[in-house]
Amino acid sequence: MNLVDKLQAIWIRHQEVNDLLMQPELANDHKRFIRLNKEFKDLDQVVEARNKYLILIGRREEAKDILLREKDLEMREIASSELEEIQPVLEELELEIQKLLIPKDPEDTKDAVLEVRAGTGGDEAGLFVGDLVRMYLRFIEDKGWSAEWLTATEGSAGGYKEASIEIKGQDVYGTLKYESGVHRVQRVPSTESQGRVHTSAATVAVLPEADELEVDIKDVDIRKDTFRSSGAGGQHVNKTESGVRLTHYPTGIVVECQDGRSQHQNYDRALTVLRARIWDRARNERDKEVAEKRKTIVSTGDRSAKIRTYNFPQGRITDHRIGLTLYNLPEVLNGQIEKILDELRLAENAERMKEGTGE
């Protein structure tokens, strides 16, 4: 199927979905309405590009026809000039359409759970987790998303041993999924008397949220333990057992939440994280065979892989997956990570387009 035929099929589906959205009975099926509305918006972008593309194709064919049939020199010059003007615009639009036709990960539009854990480096690793959490929170604020703390364990020298945050907004998982992996920091710790640079690490995991329909957790499959909270939570902290620990028997996954003001709130938060982790594990197992065949440099899914280094003495940040080096470390740590994410997205799209052409 050539590009014009593909675009025609998409246009037909666009019309079908539009008709379905007009049906009165759809008002009673909220989930189906959301699914169809999202599909319509996705198709709308392609249809808009298709309309521009067909106009340009028409102009090109008309110019070619003039060159083939017309003997008048002035008319031929106009047609030739038209062709020279159209061709680069057409090639650029074809590239844009090819990107739009890349199959989207259905997870990309989901909300996400962000988990950051200290790795090697002791207290310095905990401080680095604090730096990363602040970076993400500022980015989240700039995007207009919402963030809710799920759990946080403070480090002995500041920062966090681990922290998890629920993020809600447009295309959260699709935007932040590239952050999963090991982040390294190279700097002189405040406790270092001889000025030596130390290397510490933190692991970041971005998990797509799963709802009750996607992950059905039976009561008999979990054990709920309660304990006295030690984090921020007002007057209830250390007075009532508001902290919640959930153990999922089938997978062995354990989740703790204690930052909410009530046991009920912590239970709901723990369930959100548990559901996300179960979904993520099942997805990774499902995609393992595909990942073996398709090892992309951007989204390996391997959270033990070193993906980025933050070098303070040089003010440098390097993403090792695509060889991107920037010398704006203060700005990045202030939440300006959009350029890095854009470059990673472009690299993955280029790989997927190459796969699609069989090169």
C-alpha positions, 0 to 999 in steps of 0.5 A: 500500500503506497502513502496515498492509499494509506492516507485514504484509509485513514481518512475513511476511518476518521469519517467513521469515528466522527459518525460514531461520536455523533451517536446519542447512545455514546453518552452512556458509555464514558470509556468508549467515548474517551477511547473514540475521542482520543482516536479521532484526535490522533487521526485528525492530525494525519488527516490535516497533513493528508489534505495539505499533501494532496493539494501539493501532489495536485499542484506538482502533477499540474506543473508536470503536465504543463512541462509535458504538453506546453510549448510556450516558453514562459509557461514552461518556466513558470511550471518549472519554478513551481516544481522547484518550489513544491518538491522540498515542501512535499519531501518535508511533509512526507517526512512529517506524515511518516512520523505521524504514521509510526504506531503509537505506544498505547501507554504513552497517554497514561498518567505515571508513577515516578520512583527515584531510589538512591544507588551507590554513593551513600549519603551523596546518592541520597542528596542526588535523589533530592536533586533529581526529584526537584528537577522533575517537580519543576518540569512537571510544574512547567508542563502544567501537570499535577504531582502528588507524593506517594511516599518518601524516605528521607536520607540521613544527610538530606535528600531521599533514600527513595521517593515516589510521585504520582503524576497526572496530565497529558501524555505523562508516560510518553514524555517521561518514559525515557528517564528510566535507568541509572543516573550518575552524578560526579561532584565534590561532596561537601564532606570531602576535605581534599576536593576529590570528585566522587561518583554516585548514582540513583535509579529512576523508574517511570511506570504507566498507571494501570486502572482496575480493569487492566490489573485486577488485584484480588483481596486474597492475593494481598497482605495488608500490614499497618505501622506508625508513620515516620514522615510528614503527616500532621498530628496523626504521625507516630500516634496512629498506625496510618502507614500501610504496607502491601505484599502481593503474594503472586509476584512478591512485590511489596509497597509501603506508603506512609505520607498520607494523613490517614490509613485509608489514604495511604492504602489507596496510594499503595494500591496505585503503586502496586497496580503500576508495578504489577502492570509494568512487570507483566508488560516487560515480560510480554515485551521481552521477546520483542525487545530481544529482536528490537534493541533500540538505543533509546528505550531498552527498558533495562533500568540497570543501564547507565543512561545519563551523567551529571558532571558538576565540575564541568557543568556538563550533562551527557546522555549516553544513549544518543551521545548528547552532551550539553553544558547547561547543568544548572538549567537542567537541574532546574527542570529544563529537560525538554531538549533532552527528551525531544532529542531522545524522542527524535532518535527513537522515531528515527529508529522506528521509521528505519525499521518500518522501511526495512533498512 
